[in-house]
Amino acid sequence: MTADLFESAYLGTPPWDIGRSQPAIMRLAETGQITGLVLDIGCGTGENVLYLAEHGFVAAGIDGAPTAIRKARAKAKQRGLEARFELADALDLAVPEQPFDTVIDSGLFHVFSDEDRAHFRDSLGRVVRRGGTYFLMCFSDQEPGDWGPRRVTQAEIRSVFRDGWRVNYIQPSSFETNLGQSYAWLASISRL
């Protein structure tokens, strides 16, 4: 999907915009796996960031769709939460003043082509501190049918993150959407 297609999706309510944080992200926070300064890459309308901010995390979100960022900022203001939302290209991130301890990705990685996955990994490496963790949640190759996002195998994840990163685990998970649940992989990947 191109940036324009994502932008047009946010003019309405896209299937992935469920009005709350993904349960898998909430579990990561509740079990202490999300730590320190947090970035949600491909944050959409900000529900994961807002959940984290509500629970005491210093969290920021980036997305390439201006309407998504506008909606996220409005939600933060309406809820009285401190959270930063910025328009940015995930394939070309600038080095931040302070690198992030944790980066979460709930549904971005699976939109990239094979070539763009390498650009994304390198871009991600500019924002995650050494020893920091990237949590990748993507559509799984276990999802039946061929409608919807590209499916990803565990082998593809391991291949992309083999150099300069360590895959701590990849486990079955699920996305909640407005159309029901879908199979996902949840991976914990540390920057070396």
Secondary structure by P-SEA (a helix, b strand, c coil): ccaaaaaaaaccccccccccccaaaaaaaaacccccbbbbccccccaaaaaaaaacccbbbbbccaaaaaaaaaaaaaaccbbbbbbccccccccccccccbbbbccccccccaaaaaaaaaaaaacccccbbbbbbccccccccccccbbbcaaaaaaaacccccccccccccccccccbbbbbbbbbbcc
